Amino acid sequence: MLANPRAFFSVKCFPSASFGFFPQSCLGARPRTPCSASLQSSGCRSSPREFELGDMEGGTVSLQEWQGWGTVSPVPSMVTEVIQDLKLLEKISDAQMSFGGNGGKLQGEFKVVEDKKHRAKYESLGDSEKKLQFFSARQIACRLLGSRGYLCQNCWLPTDDCMCSKLRQCRLWSGMRFWLYMHPKDFLRQNNTGKLLWQVFGVQSATLCLFGIAEDEDIMWNTFKASGKSKVWCLYPSKNGVERSVQDALCLAHTKFES
């Protein structure tokens, strides 16, 4: 995981152009390391919260709820699978799910039981890509369950601290689009400032892409591919960052940007 946040920036100039910047550690290949927030917030240190078995009917997340958190993709199939497994484990283990701390961390007796189960499943996955997707899906599933009914869907803060009324929306410059490539551990973090992009500009102008979630990544990479290498740029949020085009920064033979 990178120590500093990383964000994608995409500009779409008519008829079909876009710009972006990629993390330096990923030059020459498709980025596999997402952004990571390093700030700490007192709002992240919350007391344990119990999740009732009936809170999510059928053990699924609706499309409305999923996209309400700032996403634009369909509900990830692996996230749904993880949630169903968690609910089934809760039912057969007689231990109730409870969450607390930073971003929906499992706690108590259920955590011990679930930890053994998810580690065993992770080890059973021979393919590294499947391991990555399972890791991401589990992180996101726990955050969805632990945050439901506790955080405001728009600003990701506890409902008592909601800041939505303080924000003023505005339009992004015509032809410009941001993509924020986010680590699952930063998803629904109360101190995550990346969420301000789509809160201010809207999800169609500033789009969230969650690392390891195929449904999100496919949308982002297909958009970059359609825009063309020379129109996608990666933004480096550092003092010494150098602007690079994808054509300069990435391996030109990479299939994700083959025209």
BAFI-3210 file (N, C-alpha, C; in Angstrom, 3 decimals, decimal comma, padded with zeros to 6 digits):
// residues 259
n [1|2|3|4|5|6|7|8|9|10|11|12|13|14|15|16|17|18|19|20|21|22|23|24|25|26|27|28|29|30|31|32|33|34|35|36|37|38|39|40|41|42|43|44|45|46|47|48|49|50|51|52|53|54|55|56|57|58|59|60|61|62|63|64|65|66|67|68|69|70|71|72|73|74|75|76|77|78|79|80|81|82|83|84|85|86|87|88|89|90|91|92|93|94|95|96|97|98|99|100|101|102|103|104|105|106|107|108|109|110|111|112|113|114|115|116|117|118|119|120|121|122|123|124|125|126|127|128|129|130|131|132|133|134|135|136|137|138|139|140|141|142|143|144|145|146|147|148|149|150|151|152|153|154|155|156|157|158|159|160|161|162|163|164|165|166|167|168|169|170|171|172|173|174|175|176|177|178|179|180|181|182|183|184|185|186|187|188|189|190|191|192|193|194|195|196|197|198|199|200|201|202|203|204|205|206|207|208|209|210|211|212|213|214|215|216|217|218|219|220|221|222|223|224|225|226|227|228|229|230|231|232|233|234|235|236|237|238|239|240|241|242|243|244|245|246|247|248|249|250|251|252|253|254|255|256|257|258|259]
n.u [000,832|000,531|002,080|001,133|-001,825|-003,292|-004,615|-006,757|-007,015|-009,083|-009,619|-012,050|-012,145|-013,952|-014,002|-013,560|-011,587|-009,214|-007,493|-004,867|-003,062|-000,632|000,341|003,774|005,107|003,928|004,574|004,703|003,038|-000,266|-001,795|-001,615|-001,689|-003,569|-004,896|-004,214|-005,321|-003,765|-004,383|-005,636|-008,604|-010,826|-013,383|-013,187|-012,726|-014,852|-017,490|-018,312|-020,628|-023,595|-024,768|-027,756|-029,211|-031,370|-031,050|-030,238|-032,109|-032,318|-029,600|-028,222|-027,001|-028,695|-028,932|-029,498|-028,655|-025,910|-024,911|-025,543|-023,482|-021,625|-020,658|-020,686|-020,981|-022,461|-023,771|-021,094|-020,459|-018,872|-018,734|-021,384|-021,467|-019,642|-020,984|-023,269|-022,044|-021,026|-023,378|-024,492|-022,548|-022,828|-025,304|-024,964|-022,957|-023,775|-022,887|-023,000|-022,623|-020,562|-019,438|-016,825|-014,523|-012,128|-013,700|-015,662|-014,666|-014,658|-015,596|-015,238|-016,479|-017,421|-015,623|-013,318|-014,118|-014,809|-012,402|-010,714|-012,092|-012,069|-009,356|-008,675|-010,136|-008,928|-006,334|-006,953|-007,429|-005,858|-005,136|-003,631|-004,971|-007,608|-007,298|-006,690|-009,078|-010,857|-009,848|-010,321|-013,122|-014,000|-013,104|-014,659|-017,260|-017,450|-017,207|-019,482|-021,519|-020,862|-021,172|-023,708|-026,649|-025,312|-023,361|-023,602|-024,637|-023,780|-021,685|-020,102|-019,726|-020,493|-023,984|-024,765|-022,784|-022,995|-022,027|-023,175|-024,885|-023,142|-021,731|-021,308|-022,454|-020,966|-020,301|-018,070|-015,321|-016,134|-015,785|-013,941|-012,957|-012,745|-011,175|-011,138|-009,046|-009,350|-008,235|-009,618|-009,594|-009,838|-012,344|-015,356|-014,161|-014,230|-012,518|-011,702|-010,810|-011,081|-013,644|-014,873|-014,644|-016,662|-018,839|-018,935|-018,724|-020,313|-021,156|-020,829|-018,971|-016,845|-015,563|-015,720|-013,492|-013,005|-010,289|-009,447|-012,035|-013,770|-015,979|-015,939|-013,337|-013,346|-015,102|-013,667|-011,156|-012,052|-013,133|-010,812|-009,458|-011,153|-010,887|-008,230|-004,626|-003,106|-004,752|-005,222|-004,361|-002,330|-002,614|-000,306|-000,288|001,772|004,561|006,764|005,795|005,524|003,956|002,674|001,929|-000,139|001,020|003,691|004,207|003,339|003,710|003,644|002,715|000,816|-002,131|-004,487|-004,562|-004,416|-005,331]
n.v [-001,175|002,239|005,082|007,641|009,314|008,365|009,446|009,259|011,126|012,194|013,613|014,444|015,454|016,782|015,110|012,609|012,431|011,933|012,492|011,448|010,504|008,212|006,161|006,297|003,997|002,100|002,307|001,303|-000,832|-002,065|-000,259|-001,565|-000,806|000,966|004,164|005,438|006,561|008,507|010,002|010,582|010,300|011,368|010,556|008,056|006,332|004,652|003,317|-000,208|-001,594|-003,310|-005,625|-006,511|-009,606|-009,391|-006,977|-006,683|-007,682|-010,914|-011,052|-009,389|-006,490|-003,732|-002,229|000,481|001,159|000,490|002,208|004,528|005,107|006,370|005,072|003,923|001,584|-001,724|-003,770|-005,381|-008,762|-010,470|-009,131|-009,316|-012,088|-012,472|-011,119|-012,696|-015,062|-014,211|-013,682|-016,223|-017,595|-016,287|-017,198|-019,979|-020,142|-019,026|-016,638|-013,174|-010,654|-007,841|-004,492|-002,034|000,666|001,700|002,106|-000,138|-002,564|-005,961|-007,279|-008,884|-012,215|-013,257|-012,238|-013,755|-016,305|-015,792|-014,859|-017,094|-018,554|-016,888|-016,653|-019,267|-019,622|-017,700|-018,736|-020,991|-020,107|-020,279|-018,621|-015,483|-013,140|-013,720|-013,933|-011,304|-010,025|-011,247|-010,359|-007,575|-007,556|-008,599|-006,655|-004,466|-005,456|-005,789|-003,138|-002,027|-003,363|-002,645|000,092|000,710|002,434|003,911|005,667|008,647|008,366|010,101|011,917|010,251|010,476|010,021|010,087|012,049|013,891|014,814|016,516|017,421|019,604|021,685|021,702|022,941|022,348|022,280|022,794|020,847|021,753|021,843|018,878|017,671|015,073|013,336|010,466|008,506|006,285|003,975|002,474|-000,427|-000,271|002,398|002,994|004,358|005,528|007,878|010,077|010,366|012,342|012,243|011,691|014,121|014,993|013,797|014,544|017,283|017,686|015,711|012,268|011,521|013,226|013,035|010,123|007,190|004,486|001,322|-000,458|-003,691|-004,472|-005,850|-004,990|-002,205|-001,534|-002,396|-000,582|001,826|001,311|000,693|003,126|004,713|003,408|003,887|006,619|007,050|006,825|009,216|011,007|010,570|011,129|010,844|011,945|013,161|013,514|015,233|017,340|017,145|015,965|014,909|015,729|013,323|011,796|009,010|007,744|008,399|007,377|004,720|001,300|000,947|-001,230|-002,312|-004,096|-002,928|-000,417|-000,654|000,300]
n.w [000,000|-000,755|000,811|000,436|-000,787|-003,955|-007,013|-009,863|-012,813|-015,280|-018,400|-020,700|-023,774|-026,443|-029,652|-028,356|-026,005|-023,326|-020,177|-017,893|-014,839|-013,539|-010,685|-009,778|-009,044|-010,561|-013,195|-016,564|-016,419|-015,769|-013,189|-009,922|-007,335|-005,155|-003,967|-000,661|002,422|004,966|007,146|010,485|012,387|014,920|014,578|013,506|015,546|016,835|018,940|019,398|017,017|016,562|014,137|012,900|011,865|010,159|008,901|006,262|003,832|002,631|002,464|000,698|-001,127|-002,295|-005,584|-005,467|-002,872|-003,030|-005,067|-003,842|-002,124|-003,631|-005,856|-009,323|-010,597|-011,260|-008,541|-007,021|-007,729|-006,174|-003,743|-002,906|-002,604|-000,477|001,604|001,864|002,724|005,181|006,606|006,637|008,119|010,531|011,261|011,603|013,456|015,790|016,780|016,966|014,460|014,965|014,750|014,740|015,542|013,086|010,171|009,897|011,161|012,032|015,209|018,431|019,331|016,929|015,080|015,536|014,705|012,025|011,015|010,877|008,972|006,669|006,168|005,548|003,194|001,583|001,308|-000,129|-002,645|-005,560|-007,680|-008,114|-008,815|-008,149|-005,410|-004,772|-005,537|-003,766|-001,303|-001,555|-001,886|000,551|002,384|001,554|001,849|004,642|005,422|004,276|005,707|008,334|008,286|007,554|008,243|010,072|009,032|007,040|003,729|001,751|002,656|004,181|006,891|010,428|011,071|012,893|012,585|010,045|007,076|004,797|004,321|004,343|002,032|-001,278|-004,424|-007,676|-011,213|-013,136|-015,245|-018,661|-020,514|-018,870|-016,623|-013,555|-012,130|-009,297|-007,904|-005,560|-002,509|-000,934|001,876|002,304|001,538|002,534|004,718|007,314|007,330|004,760|002,112|-000,608|-001,422|-001,620|-004,214|-005,909|-004,420|-004,740|-007,556|-008,680|-009,499|-012,151|-013,161|-011,460|-010,686|-008,737|-008,373|-007,215|-006,011|-007,084|-007,515|-009,954|-011,481|-011,163|-012,056|-014,717|-015,941|-015,644|-016,986|-019,553|-020,296|-020,347|-022,395|-024,571|-024,757|-025,454|-025,425|-025,315|-024,117|-021,461|-018,133|-015,204|-011,918|-009,662|-006,312|-004,946|-003,940|-005,616|-007,845|-011,228|-014,224|-016,403|-019,471|-020,374|-022,509|-022,201|-019,661|-019,353|-020,398|-023,810|-025,089|-023,546|-023,026|-022,104|-023,110|-025,754|-028,943]
ca.u [000,000|001,316|001,948|000,400|-002,977|-003,131|-005,904|-006,757|-007,634|-009,397|-010,274|-012,654|-012,359|-014,707|-015,096|-013,325|-010,230|-009,133|-006,150|-004,719|-001,737|-000,573|001,365|005,105|005,508|003,233|004,882|005,007|002,056|-001,538|-001,622|-002,222|-001,633|-004,476|-004,573|-004,371|-005,332|-002,907|-004,815|-006,400|-009,742|-011,505|-014,619|-012,932|-012,614|-016,219|-017,798|-018,812|-021,995|-024,093|-025,484|-028,801|-029,293|-032,421|-030,801|-030,159|-033,016|-031,757|-028,143|-027,704|-027,009|-029,434|-028,212|-029,699|-027,778|-024,525|-024,571|-025,730|-022,212|-020,765|-020,203|-021,523|-020,994|-023,434|-023,325|-020,088|-020,939|-018,084|-019,143|-022,635|-021,123|-019,013|-022,021|-024,088|-021,241|-020,959|-024,670|-024,638|-021,647|-023,442|-026,450|-024,559|-021,972|-024,441|-022,180|-023,542|-021,678|-020,493|-018,416|-016,377|-013,208|-011,946|-014,268|-016,364|-013,868|-015,367|-015,117|-015,845|-016,358|-017,640|-014,379|-012,404|-014,627|-014,744|-011,009|-010,224|-012,767|-011,650|-007,961|-008,663|-010,613|-007,902|-005,244|-007,424|-007,481|-004,528|-004,885|-003,342|-006,013|-008,772|-006,978|-006,820|-010,499|-011,487|-009,402|-011,031|-014,554|-014,240|-012,944|-015,788|-018,463|-017,464|-017,442|-020,889|-022,333|-020,557|-021,505|-025,126|-027,433|-024,419|-022,753|-024,337|-024,160|-023,189|-020,419|-019,390|-019,525|-021,624|-025,143|-024,784|-021,757|-023,172|-021,581|-023,750|-025,465|-022,051|-021,120|-022,005|-022,111|-020,671|-020,035|-016,676|-015,029|-016,653|-014,819|-013,015|-013,510|-011,832|-011,378|-010,409|-008,759|-009,306|-008,012|-010,808|-009,507|-010,204|-013,764|-016,213|-013,427|-014,794|-011,550|-011,298|-011,168|-011,324|-015,095|-015,318|-014,669|-017,988|-019,837|-018,987|-018,897|-021,237|-020,493|-020,521|-017,797|-015,784|-016,030|-014,993|-013,143|-012,443|-009,213|-009,756|-013,440|-013,753|-017,039|-015,463|-012,124|-013,684|-015,671|-012,607|-010,178|-012,710|-013,236|-009,471|-009,141|-011,946|-010,396|-006,937|-003,481|-002,607|-005,761|-005,410|-003,249|-002,359|-002,283|000,536|-000,537|002,985|005,244|007,722|005,140|005,723|002,843|003,052|000,825|-000,082|001,949|005,026|004,385|002,990|004,188|002,726|002,165|-000,154|-003,385|-005,587|-004,564|-004,274|-006,480]
ca.v [000,000|003,451|005,934|008,838|009,055|008,428|009,671|009,311|012,336|011,936|014,700|013,964|016,573|016,327|014,151|011,531|012,504|011,962|012,622|010,844|010,292|006,931|006,066|006,060|002,613|001,203|002,637|000,170|-001,896|-001,614|000,005|-002,516|-000,259|002,091|005,214|005,108|007,751|008,330|010,863|009,940|011,112|010,871|009,938|006,667|005,520|004,572|002,165|-001,343|-001,504|-004,627|-005,725|-007,516|-010,512|-008,966|-005,637|-006,744|-008,756|-011,841|-011,033|-008,708|-005,031|-003,283|-001,322|001,838|001,361|000,432|003,437|005,637|005,392|007,119|004,236|003,949|000,229|-002,653|-004,333|-006,411|-010,106|-011,065|-008,475|-009,974|-013,444|-012,361|-010,749|-013,888|-015,985|-013,659|-013,885|-017,658|-017,939|-015,764|-018,051|-021,321|-020,077|-018,481|-015,436|-012,057|-009,699|-006,496|-003,700|-000,866|001,147|002,393|001,573|-001,418|-003,732|-006,960|-007,384|-009,901|-013,651|-013,515|-011,901|-014,894|-017,378|-015,362|-014,703|-018,422|-018,969|-016,128|-016,979|-020,567|-019,431|-016,947|-019,662|-021,983|-019,479|-020,382|-017,517|-014,250|-012,164|-014,080|-013,573|-009,850|-009,683|-011,690|-009,432|-006,314|-007,762|-008,780|-005,343|-003,616|-006,042|-005,458|-001,705|-001,791|-003,849|-001,886|001,509|000,856|002,989|004,639|006,760|009,291|007,812|011,126|012,461|009,177|010,810|009,610|010,927|013,200|014,843|014,990|017,823|017,626|020,936|022,660|021,626|023,573|021,670|023,116|022,022|020,713|022,318|021,010|017,985|017,138|014,046|012,738|009,100|008,272|004,853|003,947|001,220|-000,835|000,180|003,810|003,095|004,734|006,138|009,191|011,146|010,305|013,591|011,996|011,685|015,482|015,183|013,535|015,301|018,630|017,694|014,673|011,000|011,389|014,059|012,530|008,746|006,317|003,133|000,587|-001,378|-005,104|-004,729|-005,980|-004,184|-000,819|-001,398|-002,553|000,680|002,830|000,997|000,799|004,553|005,155|002,827|004,595|007,993|007,060|006,970|010,585|011,850|010,134|011,565|010,449|013,066|012,829|014,507|015,492|018,558|016,857|015,184|015,340|015,324|012,383|011,206|007,553|007,344|008,527|006,687|003,305|000,453|001,168|-002,506|-002,822|-004,402|-002,086|000,820|-000,918|000,827]
ca.w [000,000|-000,819|001,979|000,071|-001,652|-005,396|-007,666|-011,316|-013,362|-016,672|-019,115|-021,929|-024,682|-027,608|-029,540|-027,389|-025,476|-021,873|-019,626|-016,574|-014,268|-012,852|-009,654|-010,330|-008,789|-011,484|-014,576|-017,424|-016,240|-015,225|-011,766|-009,009|-005,995|-005,123|-003,025|000,741|003,260|006,117|008,231|011,535|012,791|016,114|014,142|013,136|016,741|017,322|019,769|018,605|016,531|016,208|012,865|013,014|010,725|009,242|008,379|004,805|003,420|001,660|002,479|-000,473|-001,142|-003,469|-006,473|-004,961|-001,721|-003,476|-005,778|-002,919|-001,462|-004,541|-006,960|-010,524|-011,157|-010,684|-007,267|-007,310|-007,417|-005,097|-002,504|-002,535|-002,146|000,845|002,565|002,095|003,535|006,536|007,245|006,879|009,214|011,750|011,592|012,039|014,539|016,973|017,227|016,194|013,890|015,537|014,080|015,474|015,151|011,812|008,941|009,850|011,525|012,828|016,576|019,282|019,072|015,507|014,377|015,665|013,849|010,628|010,619|010,499|007,741|005,494|005,896|004,878|001,822|000,859|000,987|-001,096|-003,968|-006,145|-008,603|-007,382|-009,119|-007,344|-004,033|-004,693|-005,609|-002,518|-000,270|-001,742|-001,661|001,992|003,006|001,200|002,449|006,076|005,561|003,970|006,818|009,547|008,135|007,217|009,330|010,976|008,290|005,963|002,465|000,894|003,142|004,866|008,294|011,261|010,757|013,802|012,145|008,593|006,597|003,462|004,214|004,250|000,712|-002,389|-005,660|-008,836|-012,417|-013,535|-016,557|-019,743|-021,134|-017,878|-015,748|-012,586|-011,639|-008,053|-007,739|-004,096|-001,801|-000,174|003,262|002,357|001,205|003,660|005,827|007,609|007,059|003,360|001,438|-002,023|-001,661|-001,913|-005,659|-006,492|-003,675|-005,297|-009,007|-009,114|-009,789|-013,564|-013,431|-010,582|-010,542|-007,827|-008,819|-006,085|-006,360|-006,923|-007,844|-011,414|-012,081|-011,175|-012,866|-016,135|-016,412|-015,727|-018,024|-020,856|-020,588|-020,731|-023,700|-025,588|-024,865|-026,121|-024,526|-025,201|-023,483|-020,080|-017,307|-013,794|-011,063|-008,508|-005,255|-004,177|-004,348|-006,674|-008,881|-012,615|-015,071|-017,447|-020,221|-020,358|-023,554|-021,636|-018,395|-019,376|-021,496|-024,929|-025,549|-022,574|-023,714|-021,658|-023,867|-027,178|-029,687]
c.u [000,877|001,054|001,116|-000,783|-002,600|-004,503|-005,734|-007,516|-007,849|-010,115|-010,821|-012,993|-013,027|-013,794|-014,830|-011,883|-010,272|-007,695|-006,066|-003,283|-001,738|000,528|002,708|005,545|004,912|003,570|005,244|004,038|000,774|-001,374|-002,321|-002,137|-002,482|-004,060|-004,856|-004,329|-004,528|-003,309|-005,581|-007,497|-010,396|-012,805|-014,445|-012,911|-013,982|-016,413|-018,365|-020,277|-022,439|-024,870|-026,490|-028,910|-030,311|-032,184|-030,706|-030,957|-032,364|-030,241|-027,534|-027,716|-027,719|-028,574|-028,325|-028,781|-026,312|-024,105|-024,786|-024,459|-021,232|-020,253|-021,144|-021,673|-022,184|-022,900|-022,325|-020,550|-020,175|-018,391|-020,440|-022,377|-020,528|-020,056|-022,911|-023,354|-021,160|-022,261|-024,932|-023,776|-022,214|-024,563|-026,018|-023,588|-022,573|-023,704|-022,615|-022,443|-021,729|-019,295|-018,034|-015,022|-013,238|-012,563|-014,808|-015,512|-014,705|-014,750|-015,766|-015,613|-016,521|-016,374|-013,411|-012,813|-014,455|-013,308|-010,421|-010,810|-012,229|-010,185|-007,844|-009,107|-009,565|-006,772|-005,661|-007,489|-006,080|-004,149|-004,713|-004,407|-007,270|-008,538|-007,159|-008,287|-011,233|-011,120|-010,199|-012,514|-014,862|-014,122|-014,192|-017,079|-018,573|-017,748|-018,901|-021,772|-022,125|-020,988|-022,986|-025,930|-026,611|-023,793|-023,745|-023,778|-023,444|-021,812|-019,576|-019,048|-020,688|-022,777|-025,222|-023,798|-021,871|-022,821|-022,197|-024,302|-024,403|-021,422|-021,977|-021,541|-021,837|-020,329|-018,536|-016,509|-015,456|-015,546|-013,862|-013,710|-012,422|-012,212|-010,539|-010,278|-008,459|-009,079|-009,272|-010,785|-009,842|-011,672|-014,567|-015,433|-013,955|-013,843|-011,041|-011,765|-011,439|-012,795|-015,630|-015,425|-016,068|-019,101|-020,028|-019,362|-019,914|-020,503|-020,155|-019,311|-016,597|-016,205|-015,117|-014,733|-012,445|-011,473|-009,621|-011,197|-013,578|-014,785|-016,624|-014,305|-012,417|-014,240|-014,569|-011,653|-010,790|-012,878|-011,896|-009,114|-009,874|-011,432|-009,080|-005,802|-003,097|-003,563|-006,051|-004,166|-003,437|-001,868|-001,487|000,309|000,687|003,688|006,153|007,115|005,342|004,559|003,350|001,801|000,946|000,933|003,391|005,251|004,167|003,610|003,184|002,079|001,090|-001,531|-004,528|-005,655|-004,296|-005,514|-006,963]
c.v [001,237|004,322|007,173|008,491|009,127|008,619|009,666|010,540|012,113|013,127|014,160|015,160|016,057|016,157|013,026|011,547|012,468|011,968|011,939|010,688|008,989|006,909|005,651|004,613|001,636|001,492|001,385|-000,976|-001,292|-001,409|-001,042|-002,028|000,989|003,128|004,777|006,371|007,504|009,195|010,060|010,865|010,505|010,186|008,485|005,766|005,446|003,330|001,049|-001,158|-002,889|-004,555|-006,853|-008,326|-010,039|-007,613|-005,602|-007,944|-009,611|-011,825|-010,353|-007,197|-004,602|-002,348|000,117|002,125|001,410|001,733|004,675|006,029|006,113|006,327|004,379|002,561|-000,576|-003,176|-005,454|-007,790|-010,722|-010,420|-009,090|-011,363|-013,419|-012,037|-011,948|-014,910|-015,518|-013,911|-015,358|-018,097|-017,457|-016,682|-019,394|-021,288|-019,563|-017,283|-014,279|-011,136|-008,397|-005,797|-002,514|-000,419|001,797|001,625|000,176|-002,636|-004,675|-007,044|-008,565|-011,335|-013,973|-013,244|-013,077|-016,022|-017,018|-015,264|-016,036|-018,847|-018,213|-016,382|-018,307|-020,433|-018,706|-017,866|-020,676|-021,433|-019,461|-019,212|-016,211|-013,179|-012,444|-013,747|-012,080|-009,439|-010,091|-010,755|-008,124|-006,458|-007,904|-007,452|-004,490|-004,131|-005,675|-003,979|-001,350|-002,187|-002,996|-000,439|001,751|001,331|003,798|005,850|007,355|008,776|008,843|011,586|011,454|009,524|010,262|010,593|012,159|014,281|015,154|016,416|018,183|019,040|022,016|022,702|022,312|022,944|022,679|022,213|022,004|021,283|021,354|020,181|017,333|016,097|013,493|011,279|008,948|006,768|004,627|002,552|000,854|-000,371|001,658|004,034|003,302|005,198|007,551|010,328|011,123|011,576|013,405|012,051|013,072|015,721|014,958|014,195|016,697|018,603|016,675|013,432|010,819|012,222|013,636|011,140|007,930|004,971|002,433|-000,487|-002,830|-005,468|-004,692|-005,080|-002,709|-000,640|-001,518|-001,258|001,712|002,549|001,065|002,258|005,105|004,664|003,564|006,013|008,071|007,399|008,416|011,503|011,435|010,498|011,097|011,604|012,586|013,885|014,724|016,719|018,331|016,065|015,792|014,843|014,435|011,940|009,703|007,057|007,415|007,578|005,190|002,586|000,543|-000,123|-003,042|-002,947|-003,484|-000,798|000,595|-000,411|-000,180]
c.w [000,000|000,401|001,688|-000,828|-003,134|-006,019|-009,163|-011,764|-014,842|-017,271|-020,411|-022,802|-025,950|-028,822|-028,544|-026,918|-023,966|-021,397|-018,270|-016,139|-013,479|-011,797|-010,236|-010,150|-009,776|-012,938|-015,359|-017,281|-015,717|-013,730|-010,923|-007,571|-005,917|-004,099|-001,599|001,570|004,512|007,299|009,257|011,983|014,010|015,747|013,775|014,357|017,403|018,163|018,908|018,221|016,096|014,904|012,981|011,731|009,703|008,600|006,861|004,333|002,345|001,597|001,277|-000,258|-002,418|-004,309|-005,973|-003,789|-002,148|-004,149|-004,917|-002,189|-002,382|-005,718|-008,158|-011,137|-010,635|-009,349|-007,564|-006,848|-006,251|-003,752|-001,997|-001,974|-000,748|001,908|002,881|002,949|004,985|007,282|007,550|008,052|010,542|012,223|012,176|013,224|015,843|017,567|016,348|015,701|014,664|014,919|014,938|014,975|013,785|010,663|008,959|010,137|012,374|014,215|017,275|018,834|017,590|014,703|014,392|014,730|012,375|010,139|010,166|009,155|006,533|005,157|005,145|003,428|000,992|000,414|-000,074|-002,514|-004,562|-007,029|-007,831|-007,619|-008,311|-005,874|-003,816|-004,668|-004,331|-001,371|-000,352|-001,407|-000,176|002,729|002,785|001,823|003,929|006,293|005,250|005,146|008,067|009,491|007,899|008,425|010,317|010,289|007,295|004,647|001,605|001,360|003,923|006,311|009,104|011,072|011,658|013,368|010,654|008,163|005,242|003,278|004,048|002,861|-000,342|-003,697|-006,779|-010,013|-012,698|-014,938|-017,657|-020,388|-020,160|-016,999|-014,833|-012,336|-010,378|-007,831|-006,261|-003,538|-001,009|001,278|003,415|002,033|002,488|004,890|006,044|007,241|005,618|002,649|-000,052|-002,371|-002,007|-003,411|-006,225|-005,679|-004,279|-006,778|-009,513|-009,592|-011,267|-013,968|-012,594|-010,131|-009,640|-008,484|-007,668|-006,563|-006,092|-007,215|-009,362|-012,080|-012,188|-012,149|-014,356|-016,714|-016,613|-016,878|-019,419|-021,269|-021,040|-022,130|-024,815|-025,807|-025,615|-025,166|-024,277|-024,450|-022,043|-019,279|-015,871|-012,942|-009,853|-007,423|-004,368|-004,741|-005,548|-007,825|-010,261|-013,452|-016,196|-018,187|-020,103|-021,372|-023,057|-020,474|-018,448|-020,554|-022,642|-025,411|-024,631|-023,223|-023,305|-022,451|-025,338|-027,906|-030,728]
res [m|l|a|n|p|r|a|f|f|s|v|k|c|f|p|s|a|s|f|g|f|f|p|q|s|c|l|g|a|r|p|r|t|p|c|s|a|s|l|q|s|s|g|c|r|s|s|p|r|e|f|e|l|g|d|m|e|g|g|t|v|s|l|q|e|w|q|g|w|g|t|v|s|p|v|p|s|m|v|t|e|v|i|q|d|l|k|l|l|e|k|i|s|d|a|q|m|s|f|g|g|n|g|g|k|l|q|g|e|f|k|v|v|e|d|k|k|h|r|a|k|y|e|s|l|g|d|s|e|k|k|l|q|f|f|s|a|r|q|i|a|c|r|l|l|g|s|r|g|y|l|c|q|n|c|w|l|p|t|d|d|c|m|c|s|k|l|r|q|c|r|l|w|s|g|m|r|f|w|l|y|m|h|p|k|d|f|l|r|q|n|n|t|g|k|l|l|w|q|v|f|g|v|q|s|a|t|l|c|l|f|g|i|a|e|d|e|d|i|m|w|n|t|f|k|a|s|g|k|s|k|v|w|c|l|y|p|s|k|n|g|v|e|r|s|v|q|d|a|l|c|l|a|h|t|k|f|e|s]
***
